[in-house]
Amino acid sequence: VQLVESGGGLVQPGGSLRLSCAASGFTFSGYGMSWFRQAPGKEREFVATITNRGINTNYADAVKGRFTISRDNAMNTVYLQMNNLKPEDTAVYYCNRGINWGQGTQVTVSS
């Protein structure tokens, strides 16, 4: 199993980023996928999840209405569209499938 995140970077408050997670080594369409994040000095926290066919999603209260999780099963990729970013969204963002984690991608929201 391999999960590879990309799309992080530095963005100003109010800006947007789209994270991608390319998955391999398993039947992607058979599994729900999630995003987590970890800010400096804090524990890793849940951000969003999506079911295997993308029918159902769920979000942490802190990102609800600003972030959107989606997936493309033909491309074995899950996305996290992040809008109206805030400084408190600064963290390393991780793609997750069960016990499997990606290496993370840094998102920094700062003016």
C-alpha positions in Angstrom: 0.0 0.0 0.0 1.3 3.4 -0.9 -0.3 6.8 -0.4 1.4 9.9 -1.8 0.1 13.3 -0.9 0.7 16.5 -2.9 -0.6 20.0 -3.3 0.5 21.6 -0.1 2.1 25.0 0.1 2.0 28.5 1.5 -1.2 30.4 1.1 -2.6 33.6 2.5 -5.7 33.6 4.8 -8.8 33.3 2.7 -7.0 31.4 0.0 -7.5 28.0 -1.4 -5.5 24.8 -2.0 -6.4 21.4 -3.4 -4.6 18.4 -1.9 -4.3 15.1 -3.8 -3.5 11.6 -2.6 -2.5 9.1 -5.1 -3.1 5.5 -3.9 -1.6 2.3 -5.1 -1.2 -1.3 -4.0 -4.8 -2.0 -3.2 -8.2 -1.9 -4.8 -8.9 1.7 -4.3 -12.6 1.6 -5.1 -13.2 -0.9 -2.3 -12.2 1.4 0.5 -13.2 4.6 2.3 -10.5 7.2 2.5 -9.8 10.0 4.9 -7.7 13.1 5.5 -6.1 13.9 8.9 -3.9 16.8 9.9 -1.3 17.5 12.6 -0.4 21.0 13.7 2.9 21.7 15.5 2.7 20.5 19.1 -0.8 19.0 18.7 -2.1 15.5 18.1 -3.2 14.3 14.7 -6.8 15.0 14.1 -9.5 13.9 11.7 -10.4 16.3 8.9 -12.7 14.5 6.4 -13.7 11.0 5.2 -15.4 9.7 2.1 -16.9 6.3 1.4 -15.6 3.9 -1.2 -17.9 5.1 -4.0 -17.9 8.7 -2.9 -21.6 8.7 -1.9 -21.2 9.7 1.7 -18.8 12.2 3.3 -18.2 13.5 6.8 -16.2 16.4 8.1 -14.7 17.8 11.3 -16.7 20.7 12.6 -13.7 23.0 12.2 -13.6 22.5 8.4 -17.3 22.0 7.6 -18.5 24.3 4.9 -14.9 25.2 3.8 -13.3 21.9 2.8 -14.6 19.3 0.4 -13.4 15.7 0.1 -13.8 13.9 -3.2 -12.4 11.0 -5.1 -11.8 9.7 -8.6 -11.8 5.9 -8.5 -10.6 5.7 -12.1 -7.4 7.7 -11.1 -7.0 6.0 -7.7 -6.9 9.5 -6.2 -8.6 11.2 -3.3 -8.8 15.0 -3.1 -9.3 17.7 -0.4 -10.4 21.0 -1.7 -9.7 23.6 1.0 -11.3 27.1 0.7 -11.3 30.1 2.9 -8.2 28.9 4.6 -7.4 30.2 8.1 -4.1 30.3 10.0 -5.4 27.6 12.3 -5.5 25.3 9.3 -1.7 25.2 9.2 -0.6 21.6 9.6 0.8 18.6 7.9 -2.1 16.9 6.1 -2.1 13.1 5.8 -4.0 10.7 3.6 -5.3 7.7 5.4 -6.7 4.2 4.7 -7.2 2.3 7.9 -3.7 1.6 9.3 -2.0 3.1 6.2 -0.7 6.7 6.1 1.0 8.8 3.5 4.1 10.9 4.2 2.1 14.1 4.6 2.1 17.4 2.8 2.6 20.8 4.6 0.0 23.4 4.4 0.9 26.8 5.8 -1.7 29.6 6.0 0.0 33.0 6.7 0.1 36.5 5.5 
